[in-house]
């Protein structure tokens, strides 16, 4: 393995991502900035091989280094301008009771990194699509290679985003033959960032437990070292909702634009995400209509939300696929021709619930995480409804977008099958479940009680409920009769 190449790409991810954060003036504590910069830098750097191909240059080590350096330099330009940083809460050291969970989490991340480095790509969709394109591009120094002499149109894997293909090209040339280590950079940064975000809202012990429970979800963990589109799509879809929630709280337009960028990156990874982003517009309408905002303002916010997703959808379909895939793509042929038959939608919704989520297949995919969330949701709904905060409501809306939007995609696109695409599309809901649990009523109540116990501010009953004390009022003497 070329460690120098790996360090070069990690620094490229970091500085390009940090430049994007500075450009949008996103204010975060230092540790969160580092994690989020690495995460954003992964898809940003994936554009470098595309530029090389558009310029008709050979895909070799020198052109990959130069193109990656240019992308990093351009994205890092905002770092040259001064920016007054506010005083933010810093990351506090872990408590002793967090250590066992953290040791296991770190161990699982190390195993994931080792498997990504040691094992070759194995997913069927990748082997008949992005990995195949990347391998031939590296061998023949061109993305338009002899791989297109193989008829794989029935797999639909030629017509996918350049995200995986370009990252595999970069890491195969600069790091190791199997590539894949970019996924370790993304997954490790995301788990660390998620833990810190949850820890701000929930007691550290409960936060460590929730993130540990999330990490050991079978398919979520396995796709932290098996390259496919869905883990990366999950990461940026959740990040988009997180910063959308910040915007709805702060009303800062830069956070809405940044959320739009994150949703755009999720769409760049999986183009059908554009439909789910459109499902978020009713949330903006409801939120601002209650605050008596004008329809013009609501329309402006909705346009901003959809802007990056629309642009990157266009880039994927009408630039990458059209320029780099010589097989013609007919989008109309992939859409359900009989959209008036709503029985297909109802059947897909029922199959998703009883054949995929609440079934033996669901236990193999999500273990007991969804059951755990369902129990907590009903407990919150019955006993802790008054403790619902802003973040919990946004998380529930995001979960609803995935829960109802994914079967709609299956109804809209027949190739969106149940056992593979639908199953992995549901990954987008899992971090939202984590976010809801940490902000839900029961965990908020438990966090408050544990914090009070640790700080020693639980008052005795005699102090908490003051006793009534009888006060003697002097009685004026009666006047004497004459």
C-alpha positions as CSV (number, residue, x, y, z in Angstrom):
1,X,0.0,0.0,0.0
2,X,1.2,3.5,-0.9
3,X,1.0,5.4,2.5
4,X,2.2,8.6,0.9
5,X,-0.7,8.5,-1.6
6,X,-3.2,7.7,1.2
7,X,-2.0,10.7,3.2
8,X,-2.1,12.9,0.1
9,X,-5.8,12.0,-0.5
10,X,-6.7,12.3,3.2
11,X,-5.3,15.9,3.3
12,X,-7.1,16.6,0.0
13,X,-10.4,15.5,1.6
14,X,-9.8,17.5,4.7
15,X,-8.7,20.8,3.1
16,X,-11.3,20.7,0.3
17,X,-14.0,20.0,2.9
18,X,-12.8,22.6,5.3
19,X,-12.8,25.2,2.5
20,X,-16.4,24.3,1.7
21,X,-17.3,24.8,5.4
22,X,-15.6,28.2,5.4
23,X,-17.3,29.2,2.2
24,X,-20.7,28.6,3.7
25,X,-19.6,30.1,7.1
26,X,-20.7,27.0,9.0
27,X,-19.8,27.4,12.7
28,X,-18.9,24.2,14.5
29,X,-16.6,23.1,17.3
30,X,-13.1,22.0,16.1
31,X,-13.7,18.2,16.3
32,X,-16.9,18.4,14.4
33,X,-15.2,20.6,11.7
34,X,-12.5,17.9,11.2
35,X,-15.0,15.1,10.9
36,X,-17.3,17.0,8.6
37,X,-14.5,18.3,6.5
38,X,-13.2,14.8,5.8
39,X,-16.8,13.6,5.0
40,X,-17.5,16.4,2.5
41,X,-14.1,16.1,0.9
42,X,-14.7,12.5,-0.2
43,X,-17.4,13.3,-2.9
44,X,-15.7,16.6,-3.8
45,X,-12.4,14.9,-4.7
46,X,-14.3,12.4,-6.8
47,X,-14.8,15.1,-9.5
48,X,-11.1,15.1,-10.2
49,X,-11.0,12.1,-12.6
50,X,-14.1,13.5,-14.4
51,X,-12.2,16.7,-15.2
52,X,-9.3,14.6,-16.5
53,X,-11.6,12.7,-18.8
54,X,-13.4,15.8,-20.0
55,X,-10.0,17.3,-21.0
56,X,-9.1,14.0,-22.9
57,X,-6.0,13.5,-20.8
58,X,-4.7,10.0,-19.9
59,X,-5.8,8.6,-16.5
60,X,-2.4,8.0,-14.9
61,X,-0.8,8.9,-11.6
62,X,0.5,12.3,-12.6
63,X,-2.8,13.5,-14.0
64,X,-4.6,12.2,-10.9
65,X,-2.2,14.0,-8.5
66,X,-2.4,17.3,-10.5
67,X,-6.2,17.2,-10.9
68,X,-6.8,16.3,-7.2
69,X,-4.4,19.1,-6.2
70,X,-6.2,21.6,-8.4
71,X,-9.7,20.6,-7.0
72,X,-8.3,20.8,-3.4
73,X,-6.7,24.2,-4.1
74,X,-9.8,25.7,-5.6
75,X,-12.0,24.4,-2.7
76,X,-9.5,25.7,-0.2
77,X,-9.5,29.3,-1.4
78,X,-12.0,30.4,1.2
79,X,-9.5,29.5,3.9
80,X,-7.3,32.4,2.8
81,X,-9.9,34.9,3.9
82,X,-10.3,35.9,7.5
83,X,-13.3,34.6,9.4
84,X,-14.2,35.6,12.9
85,X,-14.9,32.4,14.8
86,X,-17.3,32.5,17.6
87,X,-16.6,30.9,20.9
88,X,-18.1,27.4,20.7
89,X,-18.4,24.5,23.1
90,X,-15.4,22.3,22.8
91,X,-15.4,18.5,23.0
92,X,-15.2,17.3,26.6
93,X,-13.1,14.2,27.4
94,X,-15.0,10.9,27.7
95,X,-16.2,9.8,31.1
96,X,-15.1,6.6,32.6
97,X,-18.4,4.8,32.0
98,X,-18.1,5.7,28.2
99,X,-14.8,3.9,27.8
100,X,-16.1,0.3,27.4
101,X,-18.5,1.4,24.6
102,X,-15.8,3.6,23.0
103,X,-13.2,0.7,23.1
104,X,-15.7,-1.6,21.3
105,X,-16.6,1.1,18.8
106,X,-13.0,1.8,18.0
107,X,-12.3,-1.9,17.7
108,X,-15.2,-2.3,15.2
109,X,-13.9,0.7,13.1
110,X,-10.4,-0.9,13.0
111,X,-11.8,-4.2,11.8
112,X,-13.9,-2.3,9.2
113,X,-10.8,-0.5,8.0
114,X,-8.8,-3.7,7.8
115,X,-11.5,-5.5,5.8
116,X,-11.7,-2.6,3.4
117,X,-8.0,-2.8,2.8
118,X,-7.6,-6.6,2.8
119,X,-10.7,-7.8,0.9
120,X,-11.5,-7.0,-2.8
121,X,-14.8,-5.5,-3.8
122,X,-17.5,-8.2,-3.7
123,X,-20.9,-6.5,-4.2
124,X,-22.6,-7.7,-7.3
125,X,-23.8,-4.2,-8.3
126,X,-20.3,-2.9,-8.1
127,X,-18.6,-5.7,-9.9
128,X,-20.9,-5.3,-12.9
129,X,-20.7,-1.5,-12.8
130,X,-18.4,1.0,-11.1
131,X,-15.6,-1.4,-10.1
132,X,-15.6,-2.8,-13.6
133,X,-15.4,0.7,-15.2
134,X,-12.7,1.8,-12.8
135,X,-10.6,-1.3,-13.3
136,X,-10.6,-0.9,-17.1
137,X,-10.1,2.8,-16.8
138,X,-6.9,2.2,-14.8
139,X,-5.7,-0.5,-17.3
140,X,-6.5,1.4,-20.4
141,X,-6.0,5.0,-19.0
142,X,-9.4,6.1,-20.3
143,X,-13.0,5.8,-18.9
144,X,-14.3,5.0,-22.4
145,X,-12.7,1.6,-22.5
146,X,-13.2,-1.8,-24.0
147,X,-15.4,-2.7,-21.1
148,X,-18.4,-1.4,-23.2
149,X,-18.0,-4.4,-25.5
150,X,-19.6,-6.5,-22.7
151,X,-23.4,-6.3,-22.7
152,X,-24.4,-5.6,-19.2
153,X,-27.4,-3.4,-19.9
154,X,-29.8,-5.6,-18.0
155,X,-27.9,-4.9,-14.8
156,X,-28.5,-1.1,-15.2
157,X,-25.1,-0.5,-13.5
158,X,-23.6,1.5,-16.3
159,X,-26.0,4.3,-15.8
160,X,-25.0,5.2,-12.2
161,X,-23.3,8.2,-10.7
162,X,-19.5,8.7,-11.3
163,X,-19.0,8.8,-7.5
164,X,-17.9,5.2,-6.9
165,X,-16.1,4.9,-10.3
166,X,-14.0,8.0,-9.8
167,X,-13.1,7.3,-6.2
168,X,-12.0,3.8,-7.1
169,X,-9.8,5.2,-9.9
170,X,-8.1,7.6,-7.5
171,X,-7.5,5.1,-4.8
172,X,-6.5,2.3,-7.1
173,X,-3.8,4.5,-8.7
174,X,-2.6,6.3,-5.6
175,X,-3.1,3.9,-2.7
176,X,-3.8,0.2,-3.3
177,X,-5.2,-2.2,-6.0
178,X,-8.5,-2.7,-4.3
179,X,-9.2,1.0,-3.7
180,X,-12.0,1.1,-1.1
181,X,-10.1,2.9,1.7
182,X,-12.0,6.1,0.9
183,X,-15.0,4.4,2.5
184,X,-13.0,4.0,5.7
185,X,-12.3,7.7,5.7
186,X,-16.0,8.4,5.3
187,X,-17.5,5.9,7.7
188,X,-15.0,6.6,10.5
189,X,-15.5,10.3,10.2
190,X,-19.3,9.9,10.2
191,X,-19.5,7.6,13.3
192,X,-17.2,10.0,15.2
193,X,-19.3,13.1,14.1
194,X,-22.6,11.3,14.9
195,X,-21.4,10.4,18.4
196,X,-20.4,14.0,19.2
197,X,-23.7,15.4,17.8
198,X,-25.7,12.9,19.8
199,X,-23.6,13.6,22.9
200,X,-24.6,17.3,22.8
201,X,-28.3,16.3,23.2
202,X,-28.1,13.2,25.4
203,X,-26.2,12.0,28.4
204,X,-22.7,10.6,27.4
205,X,-23.5,7.1,28.7
206,X,-26.8,7.0,26.7
207,X,-25.1,8.5,23.7
208,X,-22.4,5.8,23.7
209,X,-25.0,3.1,23.9
210,X,-27.1,4.5,21.0
211,X,-24.1,4.9,18.7
212,X,-22.8,1.4,19.6
213,X,-26.3,0.0,18.9
214,X,-26.3,1.9,15.5
215,X,-22.8,0.6,14.6
216,X,-23.6,-3.1,15.2
217,X,-26.7,-3.0,13.0
218,X,-25.7,-5.8,10.6
219,X,-26.0,-4.3,7.2
220,X,-25.0,-0.8,8.3
221,X,-21.8,-2.2,9.7
222,X,-21.1,-4.5,6.7
223,X,-21.5,-1.6,4.2
224,X,-18.9,0.4,6.1
225,X,-16.3,-1.8,4.3
226,X,-18.3,-3.1,1.3
227,X,-18.4,-0.4,-1.4
228,X,-21.8,0.6,-2.7
229,X,-23.7,3.8,-3.1
230,X,-26.1,3.4,-0.2
231,X,-23.9,4.0,2.9
232,X,-22.5,7.3,1.4
233,X,-26.0,8.3,0.4
234,X,-27.2,7.7,4.0
235,X,-24.4,9.8,5.4
236,X,-25.2,12.9,3.4
237,X,-28.9,12.6,3.5
238,X,-28.8,12.6,7.3
239,X,-26.3,15.5,7.3
240,X,-28.7,17.5,5.1
241,X,-31.5,17.0,7.6
242,X,-29.3,17.9,10.5
243,X,-28.3,21.3,9.0
244,X,-31.9,21.8,7.8
245,X,-32.9,21.5,11.4
246,X,-30.3,24.1,12.4
247,X,-31.7,26.5,9.8
248,X,-35.2,26.1,11.0
249,X,-33.9,27.0,14.5
250,X,-31.5,29.8,13.6
251,X,-33.1,31.2,10.4
252,X,-29.6,31.6,8.9
253,X,-29.8,31.3,5.2
254,X,-26.2,30.0,4.9
255,X,-27.3,26.9,6.8
256,X,-30.2,26.3,4.4
257,X,-27.8,26.6,1.4
258,X,-25.3,24.2,3.1
259,X,-28.1,21.7,3.8
260,X,-29.0,22.0,0.1
261,X,-25.4,21.2,-0.8
262,X,-25.5,18.1,1.4
263,X,-28.8,16.9,-0.1
264,X,-27.2,17.6,-3.5
265,X,-24.2,15.4,-2.7
266,X,-26.7,12.6,-1.6
267,X,-28.4,13.1,-5.0
268,X,-25.0,13.0,-6.8
269,X,-24.4,9.6,-5.2
270,X,-27.9,8.2,-5.9
271,X,-29.9,10.3,-8.4
272,X,-33.3,9.1,-7.3
273,X,-32.7,11.0,-4.0
274,X,-34.0,14.1,-5.8
275,X,-37.5,12.7,-5.3
276,X,-37.1,12.4,-1.6
277,X,-35.6,15.9,-1.3
278,X,-38.8,17.2,-3.1
279,X,-40.8,15.5,-0.3
280,X,-39.1,17.8,2.2
281,X,-40.8,20.9,0.7
282,X,-44.1,20.5,2.7
283,X,-42.0,20.7,5.9
284,X,-40.8,24.2,4.8
285,X,-44.3,25.2,3.8
286,X,-45.8,24.1,7.1
287,X,-43.0,25.6,9.2
288,X,-43.0,29.1,7.6
289,X,-46.7,29.3,7.0
290,X,-47.3,28.9,10.7
291,X,-44.9,31.9,11.2
292,X,-47.0,33.9,8.6
293,X,-44.2,34.0,6.0
294,X,-45.2,35.0,2.5
295,X,-45.6,32.5,-0.3
296,X,-42.8,34.2,-2.1
297,X,-40.4,33.5,0.8
298,X,-41.6,29.9,1.1
299,X,-41.0,29.5,-2.7
300,X,-37.5,31.0,-2.4
301,X,-36.6,28.6,0.4
302,X,-37.9,25.6,-1.5
303,X,-36.0,26.6,-4.6
304,X,-32.8,26.9,-2.6
305,X,-33.4,23.5,-1.0
306,X,-33.8,21.8,-4.5
307,X,-31.0,23.8,-6.2
308,X,-27.9,21.6,-5.6
309,X,-29.9,18.4,-6.0
310,X,-31.2,19.5,-9.4
311,X,-27.8,20.6,-10.7
312,X,-26.0,17.5,-9.6
313,X,-28.7,15.3,-11.0
314,X,-28.2,17.1,-14.3
315,X,-24.4,16.5,-14.0
316,X,-24.8,12.8,-13.4
317,X,-27.4,12.1,-16.2
318,X,-26.5,14.6,-18.9
319,X,-22.7,15.0,-18.4
320,X,-21.3,11.8,-17.0
321,X,-23.6,9.2,-18.5
322,X,-23.9,11.0,-21.8
323,X,-20.2,11.7,-22.2
324,X,-18.6,8.6,-20.6
325,X,-21.1,5.9,-21.3
326,X,-21.5,5.1,-25.0
327,X,-24.7,3.1,-24.5
328,X,-27.8,5.4,-24.8
329,X,-29.9,5.9,-21.8
330,X,-33.7,6.2,-22.1
331,X,-35.0,7.5,-18.8
332,X,-38.6,7.2,-19.9
333,X,-38.2,3.4,-20.3
334,X,-37.3,3.1,-16.6
335,X,-40.5,4.8,-15.3
336,X,-43.6,2.8,-14.5
337,X,-45.9,3.2,-17.6
338,X,-49.1,2.7,-15.6
339,X,-48.9,5.3,-12.8
340,X,-52.7,5.3,-12.4
341,X,-52.6,1.8,-11.0
342,X,-52.1,2.7,-7.3
343,X,-52.4,-1.0,-6.2
344,X,-48.7,-1.3,-7.1
345,X,-47.9,1.4,-4.6
346,X,-50.0,-0.1,-1.9
347,X,-48.5,-3.6,-2.5
348,X,-45.0,-2.2,-2.4
349,X,-45.7,-0.5,0.9
350,X,-47.1,-3.7,2.4
351,X,-44.2,-5.8,1.0
352,X,-41.7,-3.4,2.5
353,X,-43.2,-3.6,5.9
354,X,-44.1,-7.3,6.2
355,X,-41.6,-8.8,3.9
356,X,-38.6,-6.6,4.6
357,X,-38.7,-4.6,7.9
358,X,-40.9,-6.5,10.3
359,X,-39.8,-10.0,9.2
360,X,-36.9,-12.5,9.5
361,X,-35.2,-10.6,6.6
362,X,-35.5,-7.4,8.6
363,X,-33.8,-9.0,11.6
364,X,-30.9,-10.0,9.4
365,X,-30.6,-6.5,8.0
366,X,-31.4,-4.2,10.9
367,X,-31.3,-6.6,13.9
368,X,-33.6,-5.2,16.7
369,X,-32.8,-1.5,16.1
370,X,-36.2,-0.7,14.4
371,X,-38.1,-2.6,17.1
372,X,-36.2,-0.7,19.7
373,X,-37.1,2.6,18.0
374,X,-40.8,1.5,17.7
375,X,-41.1,0.8,21.4
376,X,-39.4,4.1,22.4
377,X,-41.7,6.0,20.0
378,X,-44.9,4.6,21.5
379,X,-43.5,5.2,25.0
380,X,-42.7,8.8,24.1
381,X,-46.1,9.2,22.5
382,X,-48.0,8.0,25.5
383,X,-45.9,9.2,28.5
384,X,-43.5,11.9,27.3
385,X,-45.3,13.7,24.5
386,X,-44.8,17.1,26.2
387,X,-41.0,16.6,26.1
388,X,-40.8,16.5,22.3
389,X,-38.3,19.1,21.1
390,X,-37.6,20.7,17.8
391,X,-35.0,18.1,16.7
392,X,-37.2,15.1,17.5
393,X,-40.0,16.5,15.3
394,X,-37.6,17.1,12.4
395,X,-36.2,13.6,12.8
396,X,-39.7,12.1,12.7
397,X,-40.4,14.0,9.5
398,X,-37.2,12.7,8.0
399,X,-38.1,9.2,9.0
400,X,-41.5,9.6,7.4
401,X,-39.9,10.9,4.2
402,X,-37.9,7.7,3.9
403,X,-40.7,5.4,5.2
404,X,-43.3,6.6,2.6
405,X,-40.8,7.9,-0.1
406,X,-39.0,4.6,-0.6
407,X,-42.1,2.6,-1.6
408,X,-43.1,5.5,-3.8
409,X,-39.8,5.1,-5.6
410,X,-40.5,1.4,-6.0
411,X,-43.8,2.3,-7.5
412,X,-42.3,4.9,-9.8
413,X,-39.2,2.9,-10.9
414,X,-39.8,-0.9,-11.5
415,X,-36.1,-1.6,-11.3
416,X,-36.2,-0.3,-7.7
417,X,-36.6,-3.9,-6.4
418,X,-37.5,-4.9,-2.9
419,X,-34.7,-7.3,-1.8
420,X,-31.8,-5.1,-2.8
421,X,-32.4,-1.5,-3.8
422,X,-35.4,-0.9,-1.4
423,X,-33.5,-2.6,1.5
424,X,-30.5,-0.4,1.1
425,X,-32.6,2.7,0.5
426,X,-34.0,2.2,4.0
427,X,-30.4,2.8,5.4
428,X,-31.2,6.6,5.1
429,X,-33.7,6.2,8.0
430,X,-31.3,4.6,10.5
431,X,-29.3,7.7,11.5
432,X,-32.5,9.6,11.7
433,X,-33.8,7.0,14.2
434,X,-30.6,7.5,16.2
435,X,-31.2,11.3,16.1
436,X,-34.8,10.9,17.2
437,X,-34.0,8.5,20.1
438,X,-31.4,10.9,21.5
439,X,-33.9,13.8,21.4
440,X,-37.0,11.8,22.3
441,X,-38.9,12.2,25.5
442,X,-37.7,9.1,27.3
443,X,-34.0,9.6,26.7
444,X,-34.3,13.3,27.5
445,X,-36.0,12.4,30.8
446,X,-33.3,9.8,31.6
447,X,-30.5,12.2,30.6
448,X,-31.9,14.8,32.9
449,X,-32.2,12.4,35.8
450,X,-28.7,11.1,35.4
451,X,-27.2,14.6,35.1
452,X,-29.1,15.6,38.2
453,X,-27.8,12.6,40.1
454,X,-24.2,13.2,39.0
455,X,-24.3,16.9,39.9
456,X,-25.9,16.2,43.2
457,X,-28.7,18.6,42.8
458,X,-31.5,16.2,43.7
459,X,-33.1,17.9,46.7
460,X,-34.7,16.0,49.7
461,X,-38.4,15.8,49.8
462,X,-38.5,18.2,52.8
463,X,-36.6,20.8,50.7
464,X,-38.5,20.2,47.5
465,X,-42.0,20.7,49.1
466,X,-41.9,23.3,51.8
467,X,-44.1,22.6,54.8
468,X,-46.8,25.0,55.8
469,X,-45.9,26.8,58.9
470,X,-48.6,28.3,61.2
471,X,-48.0,31.9,61.9
472,X,-49.6,33.5,65.0
473,X,-51.3,36.8,64.2
474,X,-51.6,39.2,67.2
475,X,-55.2,40.0,68.1
476,X,-55.9,43.6,68.9
477,X,-57.4,44.0,72.5
478,X,-61.1,44.8,72.8
479,X,-61.9,48.4,73.8
480,X,-63.1,48.9,77.4
481,X,-66.7,49.9,78.0
482,X,-67.2,53.2,79.8
